[in-house]
Amino acid sequence: MIEIAIGLIVGIIIIIALKFFIELPFKIIWNSIIGAAMLYLVNLTGIIMIKITFVHALIVGVFGVPGLIFLAIYLNFFK
């Protein structure tokens, strides 16, 4: 009886881990798409021009507006 319970628990843990590892790439891609859209909208204003690359889109997608502000400051004043 204990073997069945342990097997059930291990199976549930494996399913949760697989869900995490399958979901992670889609989340990264989705955040990058949102980040690229935000960069595109900022570039439309013409005030700040930030090149749209995967890395820049990922930074803005993951960190949001603070990431956009950091990226704008870094690329326009320090680089």
C-alpha positions, -999 to +999 in steps of 0.1 A: +000+000+000+028+024+008+045+017-025+013+028-043+012+061-023+049+068-030+044+061-067+014+084-068+033+112-051+063+108-074+041+107-105+023+139-094+057+156-088+069+145-123+037+158-140+041+192-122+078+194-133+069+186-169+042+212-169+067+238-157+093+229-183+068+228-211+051+261-201+084+281-196+094+285-232+059+297-242+060+322-213+094+336-225+082+339-260+050+356-250+069+381-228+092+388-257+063+396-280+048+419-254+082+436-249+087+440-287+052+456-289+061+480-261+094+489-278+076+495-311+051+518-294+079+537-277+097+540-311+065+554-326+066+584-303+101+594-317+113+606-283+135+576-277+147+552-303+155+517-291+165+490-315+141+461-313+161+429-307+152+397-289+173+406-259+158+441-256+123+427-260+129+400-234+142+426-209+111+448-214+088+418-215+101+404-182+107+436-162+079+457-178+080+495-176+110+496-152+129+475-178+120+499-205+132+529-185+164+511-176+170+501-212+163+537-225+187+552-200+214+526-206+213+528-244+209+566-247+233+578-219+258+551-211+264+534-245 
